[in-house]
Amino acid sequence: MSSASKPNEQDDGLDAAVEQAIAVSGGDMRGAIRALIVANNFLESENSELKKAVSHAYTRGRFRTHTG
C-alpha cells in the first residue's frame, strides 16, 4: 500500500469531503478544484469585508458590553 493510499488517523473526514467534491463535479477533478478555488475566493472576500465592518475599538479590546 502506498503512502498516498494509507488511511490517516487525523483525516477528520477530509477524504470523504474530497470524494464528495469530486462526485458533485461529475467525477471531473479539475472541475472540483475549480469550484473549490471559486468558493475559497468568495469566502476570503467575505472575510475581508467582515473585517472591515468590525470597529477598530472592538478589535483593540476597548469595546465594553452592557452588563445589567
PyMOL commands that set and color helices and strands:
alter all, ss='L'
color gray80, all
select helices_A, chain A and resi 14-24+29-53+56-59
alter helices_A, ss='H'
color red, helices_A
deselect
rebuild
show_as cartoon
